[in-house]
Amino acid sequence: MLVVDKDTFGSEVLEAEGVVFVDFFGDGCEPCKALLPHVEKFAEEYSDKIKFTKLNTTKARRLAISQKILGLPVMAIYRNGEKVEELVKDDATPDRIEEMIKKYALTSPV
């Protein structure tokens, strides 16, 4: 799973071809920490179809705001640089995250 920051987010996510998963998390976000093992498992399982990244919004607040990330956790799917779907806060459950990943994993090989 690739860790991106304010300097690499553009090239790794917004300029990437295909499907990119972004885990937006923060230093003090307990739900984010609880989801991490699940997200890492999905990254192992689906990394041949989707590029997996994560961004610490605590260190990239302006970037997070520019991506309309207003609460955490947020799990988002980008396709060819456009955000096409996201799960926010209570909607970001392991089952829903995997459902979203599967939807995009089936539609576009990396």
N, CA and C of each residue as an Amber inpcrd file, in Angstrom:
protein
   330
   0.8570000  -1.1770000   0.0000000   0.0000000   0.0000000   0.0000000
   0.8980000   1.2320000   0.0000000   0.6900000   2.0810000  -0.9480000
   1.5410000   3.2460000  -1.1430000   1.0850000   4.4090000  -0.2630000
   2.0030000   4.9550000   0.5210000   1.6940000   6.1350000   1.3300000
   1.9580000   7.3600000   0.4660000   0.9160000   8.1820000   0.2860000
   1.0770000   9.4110000  -0.4860000   1.0030000  10.6080000   0.4510000
   1.5430000  11.7400000  -0.0040000   1.4720000  12.9760000   0.7730000
   1.1010000  14.1170000  -0.1650000   1.1700000  15.3380000   0.3520000
   0.7320000  16.4590000  -0.4780000   1.5910000  16.6190000  -1.7330000
   2.8130000  16.1370000  -1.6990000   3.6960000  16.2460000  -2.8610000
   3.4750000  15.1370000  -3.8910000   3.0310000  13.9620000  -3.4450000
   2.9070000  12.8290000  -4.3760000   1.4540000  12.4760000  -4.7340000
   0.4950000  13.0660000  -4.0450000  -0.9130000  12.7380000  -4.2950000
  -1.2970000  13.0040000  -5.7540000  -0.8670000  14.1290000  -6.2770000
  -1.2140000  14.4810000  -7.6570000  -0.7370000  13.4400000  -8.6500000
   0.5480000  13.0980000  -8.5820000   1.0950000  12.1580000  -9.5620000
   0.5860000  10.7390000  -9.3410000   0.3960000  10.3250000  -8.0950000
   0.0050000   8.9430000  -7.8050000  -1.5020000   8.6870000  -7.8990000
  -2.3080000   9.7370000  -7.7000000  -3.7670000   9.5490000  -7.6960000
  -4.4320000  10.3360000  -8.8300000  -4.2270000  11.6540000  -8.8430000
  -4.9490000  12.4980000  -9.8000000  -4.4640000  12.3290000 -11.2360000
  -3.1990000  11.9590000 -11.4130000  -2.6680000  11.7690000 -12.7700000
  -2.5600000  10.2950000 -13.1470000  -3.0000000   9.4250000 -12.2560000
  -2.8940000   7.9830000 -12.5060000  -3.9570000   7.5260000 -13.4960000
  -3.5750000   6.5660000 -14.3200000  -4.5520000   5.9380000 -15.2010000
  -5.1450000   4.7480000 -14.4580000  -6.4210000   4.4790000 -14.7190000
  -7.0590000   3.3440000 -14.0740000  -7.6540000   3.7120000 -12.7300000
  -7.8240000   2.6980000 -11.8960000  -8.5360000   2.8440000 -10.6270000
  -7.5430000   2.9210000  -9.4710000  -7.7590000   3.9220000  -8.6040000
  -6.9170000   4.1090000  -7.4210000  -7.8250000   4.2080000  -6.1950000
  -7.5030000   3.4240000  -5.1760000  -8.2070000   3.4690000  -3.8870000
  -7.4030000   4.3730000  -2.9650000  -8.0800000   5.2950000  -2.2790000
  -7.3910000   6.1600000  -1.3240000  -8.0480000   6.0320000   0.0470000
  -7.2330000   5.6840000   1.0400000  -7.6570000   5.6480000   2.4350000
  -7.2180000   6.9760000   3.0460000  -8.1840000   7.8750000   3.2730000
  -7.8930000   9.1420000   3.9340000  -8.0050000   8.9020000   5.4390000
  -6.9290000   9.1200000   6.1750000  -6.9380000   8.8740000   7.6180000
  -6.2430000  10.0260000   8.3440000  -6.4010000  10.0400000   9.6690000
  -5.7540000  11.0720000  10.4810000  -5.1000000  10.4540000  11.6980000
  -4.1360000  11.1830000  12.2660000  -3.3770000  10.6680000  13.4080000
  -4.2560000  10.2630000  14.5860000  -5.2670000  11.0520000  14.9130000
  -6.0820000  10.7650000  16.0930000  -7.3770000  10.0470000  15.7880000
  -7.5030000   9.5050000  14.6010000  -8.7730000   8.8890000  14.1700000
  -8.8040000   7.4110000  14.5550000  -9.5200000   7.0970000  15.6340000
  -9.6080000   5.7040000  16.0910000 -10.3380000   4.8010000  15.0940000
 -11.4680000   5.2490000  14.4840000 -12.1090000   4.3930000  13.4730000
 -11.1660000   4.0930000  12.3030000 -10.3140000   5.0660000  11.9510000
  -9.3370000   4.8450000  10.8670000  -8.3830000   3.7160000  11.2480000
  -7.9040000   3.7540000  12.4970000  -6.9750000   2.7210000  12.9710000
  -7.6440000   1.3490000  12.9760000  -8.9240000   1.3130000  13.3410000
  -9.6550000   0.0420000  13.3810000  -9.8420000  -0.5340000  11.9810000
  -9.9850000   0.3270000  10.9780000 -10.1990000  -0.1370000   9.6090000
  -8.9050000  -0.5550000   8.9090000  -7.7760000  -0.0540000   9.3800000
  -6.5110000  -0.2760000   8.6810000  -6.1960000  -1.7410000   8.3790000
  -6.3350000  -2.6720000   9.3490000  -6.0310000  -4.0780000   9.0170000
  -6.9030000  -4.6160000   7.8830000  -8.1730000  -4.1860000   7.8420000
  -9.0860000  -4.6240000   6.7810000  -8.6310000  -4.0610000   5.4330000
  -8.3030000  -2.7740000   5.4320000  -7.8790000  -2.1230000   4.1930000
  -6.5840000  -2.7540000   3.6800000  -5.6670000  -3.0590000   4.5860000
  -4.4110000  -3.6880000   4.1690000  -4.6640000  -5.0790000   3.5750000
  -5.6270000  -5.7900000   4.1350000  -5.9880000  -7.1090000   3.6000000
  -6.5720000  -6.9570000   2.1890000  -7.4560000  -5.9700000   2.0080000
  -8.0360000  -5.7330000   0.6800000  -6.9420000  -5.3470000  -0.3130000
  -5.9690000  -4.5670000   0.1490000  -4.8690000  -4.1410000  -0.7200000
  -4.0950000  -5.3580000  -1.2110000  -3.8660000  -6.3090000  -0.3160000
  -3.1690000  -7.5410000  -0.7240000  -3.9990000  -8.3310000  -1.7240000
  -5.2930000  -8.4010000  -1.4550000  -6.1860000  -9.2220000  -2.2710000
  -6.4330000  -8.6500000  -3.6670000  -6.5680000  -7.3270000  -3.7560000
  -7.0180000  -6.7130000  -5.0090000  -5.9620000  -5.8350000  -5.6840000
  -4.7200000  -5.8870000  -5.2070000  -3.7020000  -4.9750000  -5.7440000
  -3.3500000  -5.2500000  -7.2090000  -3.7370000  -6.4050000  -7.7210000
  -3.4970000  -6.6650000  -9.1400000  -4.5040000  -5.9510000 -10.0250000
  -5.5910000  -5.4440000  -9.4200000  -6.6370000  -4.7760000 -10.1940000
  -6.7600000  -3.2810000  -9.8720000  -6.4070000  -2.9160000  -8.6390000
  -6.5600000  -1.5290000  -8.1730000  -5.2800000  -1.1150000  -7.4640000
  -4.8990000   0.1300000  -7.6570000  -3.7440000   0.6910000  -6.9330000
  -4.2540000   1.1980000  -5.5820000  -3.5990000   0.7980000  -4.5000000
  -4.0220000   1.1820000  -3.1500000  -3.0670000   2.2230000  -2.5730000
  -3.6460000   3.3200000  -2.0920000  -2.8490000   4.3840000  -1.4810000
  -3.5160000   4.8280000  -0.1790000  -2.7350000   5.5200000   0.6500000
  -3.3260000   6.1300000   1.8420000  -2.6820000   7.4830000   2.0760000
  -3.4940000   8.4120000   2.5830000  -3.0560000   9.7840000   2.8140000
  -3.3850000  10.1960000   4.2370000  -2.3700000  10.6430000   4.9630000
  -2.5790000  11.1670000   6.3120000  -3.0270000  12.6230000   6.1930000
  -4.3120000  12.8620000   6.4480000  -4.8580000  14.2100000   6.2790000
  -4.3620000  15.1840000   7.3480000  -3.8490000  14.6610000   8.4620000
  -3.3010000  15.5350000   9.5030000  -2.1150000  16.3260000   8.9400000
  -1.3820000  15.7100000   8.0320000  -0.2040000  16.3520000   7.4500000
  -0.5030000  17.0010000   6.0990000  -1.7420000  16.9130000   5.6460000
  -2.0980000  17.4540000   4.3250000  -3.5140000  18.0260000   4.3600000
  -3.7370000  18.9440000   5.2900000  -5.0980000  19.4770000   5.4780000
  -5.6540000  20.1890000   4.2530000  -4.8410000  21.0370000   3.6330000
  -5.3290000  21.7670000   2.4520000  -5.7090000  20.8070000   1.3310000
  -4.8780000  19.8140000   1.1340000  -5.1610000  18.8060000   0.1100000
  -6.4570000  18.0750000   0.4270000  -6.6270000  17.6860000   1.6860000
  -7.8530000  16.9860000   2.0920000  -9.0800000  17.8490000   1.8210000
  -8.9940000  19.1170000   2.1700000 -10.1230000  20.0240000   1.9430000
 -10.3820000  20.1680000   0.4430000  -9.3240000  20.2540000  -0.3480000
  -9.5000000  20.3870000  -1.8000000 -10.1770000  19.1460000  -2.3930000
 -10.0260000  18.0030000  -1.7320000 -10.6850000  16.7710000  -2.1700000
 -12.0310000  16.5650000  -1.4730000 -12.4750000  17.6030000  -0.7610000
 -13.7650000  17.5990000  -0.0470000 -13.8270000  16.5200000   1.0300000
 -12.6880000  16.3080000   1.6920000 -12.6250000  15.3740000   2.8140000
 -12.8580000  16.2010000   4.0730000 -14.0580000  16.1000000   4.6250000
 -14.4330000  16.9640000   5.7420000 -14.5710000  16.2190000   7.0560000
 -14.5600000  14.9040000   7.0000000 -14.6150000  14.0770000   8.2090000
 -13.8740000  12.7910000   7.9200000 -13.5730000  12.0340000   8.9490000
 -12.8300000  10.7800000   8.7640000 -13.5540000   9.6360000   9.4650000
 -13.3270000   8.4110000   9.0420000 -12.5290000   8.0000000   7.8900000
 -13.2600000   8.2060000   6.5730000 -12.4780000   8.3130000   5.4950000
 -13.0310000   8.3520000   4.1410000 -12.2390000   7.3700000   3.2930000
 -12.9570000   6.4980000   2.6090000 -12.3670000   5.5680000   1.6420000
 -12.9080000   5.9740000   0.2850000 -12.0130000   6.2910000  -0.6360000
 -12.4620000   6.8210000  -1.9270000 -11.8650000   6.0230000  -3.0830000
 -12.6300000   6.0110000  -4.1680000 -12.1670000   5.4080000  -5.4140000
 -12.0440000   6.5260000  -6.4440000 -10.8760000   6.5670000  -7.0750000
 -10.6340000   7.5030000  -8.1700000 -10.4510000   6.6860000  -9.4420000
 -11.0130000   7.1760000 -10.5370000 -10.7950000   6.5350000 -11.8310000
 -10.2740000   7.6100000 -12.7860000  -9.0820000   7.3550000 -13.3050000
  -8.4380000   8.3090000 -14.2190000  -8.4300000   9.7250000 -13.6390000
  -8.1240000   9.8210000 -12.3420000  -7.9710000  11.1290000 -11.6940000
  -9.2340000  11.7580000 -11.1420000 -10.3800000  11.1560000 -11.3950000
 -11.6540000  11.6980000 -10.9030000 -12.1680000  10.8430000  -9.7560000
 -12.6070000  11.5050000  -8.6740000 -13.2180000  10.7340000  -7.5830000
 -14.5890000  10.2720000  -8.0570000 -14.8040000   8.9600000  -8.0370000
 -16.0670000   8.4180000  -8.5490000 -16.9640000   7.8540000  -7.4530000
 -16.3730000   7.5470000  -6.2980000 -17.1880000   7.0290000  -5.1990000
 -16.4040000   7.1470000  -3.9020000 -17.1490000   7.3150000  -2.8030000
 -16.4810000   7.3370000  -1.5010000 -17.4280000   6.8510000  -0.4230000
 -16.8230000   6.3210000   0.6410000 -17.5600000   5.9270000   1.8470000
 -17.0280000   6.8110000   2.9660000 -17.9530000   7.4160000   3.7190000
 -17.5660000   8.3900000   4.7400000 -18.0600000   7.9550000   6.1100000
 -17.2200000   8.1540000   7.0980000 -17.5370000   7.9230000   8.5120000
 -18.2100000   6.5800000   8.7420000 -19.4630000   6.5810000   9.2310000
 -20.1450000   5.3390000   9.6170000 -20.4120000   4.4020000   8.4420000
 -20.4340000   4.9530000   7.2130000 -20.6450000   4.1080000   6.0340000
 -19.4000000   3.3010000   5.6830000 -18.2520000   3.6980000   6.2270000
 -16.9820000   3.0300000   5.9070000 -16.7910000   1.8020000   6.7960000
 -17.5830000   0.7750000   6.5290000 -17.4440000  -0.4970000   7.2530000
 -16.6250000  -1.4440000   6.3700000 -15.9740000  -2.4360000   6.9670000
 -15.2000000  -3.3710000   6.1380000 -16.0130000  -3.9890000   5.0050000
 -17.2560000  -4.3770000   5.2740000 -18.0900000  -4.9960000   4.2350000
 -18.3860000  -4.0270000   3.0970000 -18.7370000  -2.8010000   3.4460000
 -19.0660000  -1.8090000   2.4070000 -17.8270000  -1.4200000   1.6110000
 -16.6800000  -1.3440000   2.2950000 -15.4260000  -1.0090000   1.6020000
 -15.1010000  -2.0950000   0.5800000 -15.2150000  -3.3520000   1.0110000
 -14.9060000  -4.4420000   0.0780000 -15.8840000  -4.4700000  -1.0900000
 -17.1510000  -4.1930000  -0.8210000 -18.1560000  -4.1270000  -1.8880000
 -17.7560000  -3.0860000  -2.9290000 -17.3650000  -1.9080000  -2.4520000
 -16.9710000  -0.8190000  -3.3470000 -15.7300000  -1.2150000  -4.1520000
 -14.7540000  -1.8220000  -3.4880000 -13.5230000  -2.2480000  -4.1700000
 -13.8560000  -3.2750000  -5.2510000 -14.6820000  -4.2550000  -4.9140000
 -15.0370000  -5.3090000  -5.8690000 -15.7000000  -4.7200000  -7.1070000
 -16.5660000  -3.7410000  -6.8930000 -17.2780000  -3.1140000  -8.0060000
 -16.2860000  -2.5600000  -9.0400000 -15.2330000  -1.9250000  -8.5600000
 -14.2590000  -1.3100000  -9.4720000 -13.1810000  -2.2860000  -9.9090000
 -12.9040000  -3.2850000  -9.1030000 -11.8950000  -4.2930000  -9.4570000
 -12.3780000  -5.1110000 -10.6530000 -13.6770000  -5.3130000 -10.7200000
 -14.2410000  -6.1220000 -11.8040000 -14.3410000  -5.3460000 -13.1080000
 -14.3890000  -4.0110000 -13.0030000 -14.6160000  -3.2180000 -14.2190000
 -13.3410000  -2.7620000 -14.9020000 -12.2040000  -2.7670000 -14.1940000
 -11.0130000  -2.2650000 -14.8710000  -9.7300000  -2.8700000 -14.3440000
  -9.0780000  -3.6630000 -15.1730000  -7.7650000  -4.1840000 -14.7660000
  -6.7140000  -3.0870000 -14.7880000  -5.7400000  -3.1950000 -13.9170000
  -4.6820000  -2.1830000 -13.8480000  -3.7710000  -2.3490000 -15.0590000
